[in-house]
């Protein structure tokens, strides 16, 4: 968009954009030309949103979701309040369509907005304002809505919805498939810069932060969707690590080892940076499984010898209940593995 045209667009947006609902009035945000998808997985109840844009830190503005409530994507000449206000209405029992309709009715800038919502029942709703920059549009599918503006091709939303509905795996995997389909279809006409994914549980909780399964952002990257997929793999590994720790707490050491092995199989030595095997090793050592702990501790030390020093600091913090003689023996055996 040429400089004069962009300045005119900002001026137009400033004149016609009003804050939605009871949040008061605020100046509009920069135009976020992007593509996104909101969806609910009918098998698990998980709810999520994924997005990519040629815009820095798109994940800080576009995606919103709350466990057991719904998800929102707000973009184009973005009004962020659609996120919290849409979730508040759905939390109160209003459907996605009703929530979106009410917020649009209160927004004088709705013609420059692009917003999509999905609720905990799987109803999806979307709006593409008539002044969103071409190619712009949305497609509502089975429990999902794909939307895009300033695309190279008008077929991007259709490709996203089709990819999501045909993909296998959990919700995070299917959302990634939709983003990758958008890229294959041409994506944002300006290129790419950032991406994000937010997936929450289908179960409502008084502590909604506990229901965040995937909350990942790529703020600035030459290939943000590919990097986002790598981070999702990382998150899967850490979910398995948490599962292993829970099994240790419950006394299921063999189950914990299975989870730990699964986590480490997802990550290369370079990616773990010694961090993951070190804490797996210390967790096992803390319950007296020294022989099982040593391969992990040695793997960490191979990345950086300072992990041995870190090990020695844990007893004082109550994280490794070994006496000084046992600690000396553990450090010695850790170093013998080199």
N, C-alpha and C positions, 0 to 999 in steps of 0.2 A: 504494500500500500504506500504510495508516494507520500512525502512529508506533509504537503498541504492538505491532501485528502485525509490523512490520519488526524491532522489537527482539526479539520472540519468534523470528522467523526466524533472526536472527543467533545467538541463543542455541542454537537447534536445530542450526544449521550448526556452531557451535563444538563441540557435543557429539559430532556424528557424523562430522565431516570429518577425515580423516587424510591426510597427505601420501602420494602414491603412490610405489611402488617403493622404491629405496634412498636417496631424497633426504632421508629423515628426516621429522619431524613439524613442522608449521607451522600457524599460525592461518589460517582461511579468508579469502578475499578478499570484498569486497562483492558482492552479487548483481548480475550483469551480464545483465539481460534484453535480448535482442537477437536479430537474425537474421544468419545467415552462410551461406557456401557454400564448400566445398573442392572442387577439381576438377583433373583432368589432361586436357590437350588431346591427343587421340590422334594428331593430325596433326603436331604439333611436339614433343610430349613435355613441353611446359611444364607446370608445376605451380603452383597458386595458391590463395589464400584471400581472400575479401572479406567485409566485415562492416559493419554499421551498428547504432547503439544510442542510446538516450536515456541516455547515460552518458559522462562526460568521458574523453577519450583512450582509447577502446576499442581502438585499434590498438596500444597498449602492453601489452595483456594477452591478447587473444583470438587473433590470427593468428600462426602459426609456419610456416615453410617452409624447406627446404634443397634446393639444386639437385641434381637427380638422385636425390633421396631421397623426399620426400613433403611433405605439408602437413597442418597440424592446426588446428582451431578448438576452443578450450576456453572454455565460457561457463556461464551460469546462476550458481549459487553456485560461482564459478570456482575451479578448481585449476590454477594456471599450469604446474605441473610436467608436466602431460599434454603440453605442447608439446615441451620438450627431451627428455623421456623417450620420448615417442612417436617422435620423429625418430631418437633413438639406436637404438631397436629396429629401425626400418625401415632405417636405415643398415647395421645388422648383417645384413640380409637377411630380416627377419621381415615378413610382410604387414601391411597396415593393420588387417585384422580381428583377426589374432593379437596385434598390439601393443596394440590397444584392449582386447581381452578380458583380457590379462594385467594391464594397469594398472587396469582396473575391479575385478578380483578382489582387488587389494591395497588398494583404496580403500573405507574404511568409509562414506564420504560419497557414494557413487556415486548414491544416489537423488536427490540435489539437483544432480547434474552433468548437463551436456549437452556432449558431445564428438563431434567428427567427424574422421576421418582419410582421406587418400587417399595411396596409395603410387605409386612410379615406374612400376609396371605398370598403373596405372589402377584398382586395386581400391579401392573406397570402403567405409567402415564408419562407423556412427554409434550413439550411445547417448543416449537422453533418459530421465533418471531419473523415477521415478514421483512425486517431490515437486517437480519443476520447475513453475513457476507457469503456469497456463493463460492463453491457449491455447499449448500446447507440443507440439512434435513434429518429426519429421524425415522426409525422403524421400530414398532412395538411387536415383540415376539412373545413366545410362551414364557411368561415370568421374567421378561427382560425388556429393556429398551436400549437401542444403540442410536447415538446421535453424533453429528459432526457438522462443522462449519469451516469455511475457507479450505475445502478439500480440493485436491487435484481433479478428482472424478466424483460425480454425484452418486456412484454406486457404493461408496464406502460404508454407509450404515447397513445396507442390505448384506454386504459381505460379512460384516461383523456379526449381525444377528444370525446369519446362516452358520458361521463358524462356531459361534457359541452353542447353538442348538445341536450341532453335529459332533461336537468335541466330547471326549471321554475324560473321566477323572473328576476330581473334586471341583468346587466352585472356582478356586484360585486358578486351576489349570484351564478351565473353560474361559475365564475372563482373559487370561493371557492369549489363548487361541484367538479370541476376538480382536485383540490389539494387533497380533501378528497378521491377521487377515486384512486389517485396515492398511497396514504397511504394504502388503502385497498389492493392494488395490490402488496404491499411490499415496495414501495418507495426506497429511497437511501439505499444501502446495508450497509452503516456505521451507519445508524440511522438518527436522526434529530436534528436540533439546531435552525435555524432561518427561517423566512418567511416574505413575503411582498406582498402587493397588491397596484397597482397604476391604477386608473381609471380616465379618462379625458372625457370631453364633446366632442361631435362630431362637435361642432361649433368652428371654428378658431377665435382667438381673438388677438388683438394687445397686450393684457395683458394675456398671456397664463396661468399664475399662477391662474387666476380667474377660469379657466376651470378644475381645479383639484378637482374631486369629492371625491375620496378616495385616500389617500396617507399615508399608514400605514405600520409600520415595527415592527416585533418581532425580536429583535437582538439576544437573547439567552434564550431559554426556553425548558423544557423537552418535551413539546407537542406544537410546534409553530403553527401548522395549527389550532388547537382548540383555541389557544389564539388569533390568527388572526381573527377568526370568532367572538370572543367576542369584539375585537376592531372595527370590521365592525359594529356590533350592536351599540356600543358607537357612532360611526360616524353617523349612521342613526339618533340617538337621537339628536345629535348636528345640523344636517341638519334641523330637525324639529324645534329646538330652533331658528335657524337663520330665518326660515320661519315665526315663531311666532313674532320675533322682527320686521321683515319687515311688517307684518300685523299690528302690533301696530303703526308703523310709518305711515302706510296708513290709520289709524283710524278704522281698523277692529278688535275691541277688542274681539268680540266673535270668530272670526276666529283664532286670536292669542291664545286664551284660548284652542281651539281645538288642535292647534299645540303643545302647551306646555304640555297638557295632554298626547298627543301621545308620546312626547319625554320622559316624566317621566315614562310612562308605560313600556318603554324599559329598564329602569334602576332600580336596587334595591337601597334602601337607602344607603347601604354600598358602592355601586359603585358611587353614586352621591356625597357622602362625604359632603353633604350640599351645594356644589357649585351650582349645577343646580337649585334646588328650591330657593335658595337665590336670584339669579339673575332674575329668573322668577318673584319672589315676588317684587323685587325692580322695575322691569320694569313696572309691573301693578300699583304699588304705584305711580310711576312717572307720570302716566296719570290719577291719582285720583281714581283708582279702588282699594281702600284700603281693602274693604271686601273680594274681590277676591285675593288680595295679601297676606292676613294674613295666610291662610293655608300653603302657600309655605314658608313664612318667619318662621313660627313656626316649620315646618319640618326641615328647616336648623338649627334652634337653638337647636332642639332636638339632632342633631348630635354634635354640639359644641356651647356652650353659647357665644363664642367670636364673633359669627356672629352678635350679637346685637351691639357689639362695632364697628364692620365693618360698619354696617348700619349707625351709627352716623357719620362716616367719609365721607359719600357720598355727602351731600349737598355742602360742600366746594369745591368739585371737579366738581360740576355742574351736578351730576348724579341723584340727587333726589331733585327736586325743591319744598321742603317743608320748611316752616318757623320753628323756634325753638319750638314753642308750638305744631305744628303739628308733629314734629319729636318726642317730648316727648310722645305724645299720641300714636304714632305708636310703639315706643319701649315698652311702657307699655302694649299695647294690644298684641304685639309679645310675651312678657314674660308671659302674662296671659294664654296662650295656653298650658303651661307646665302641 
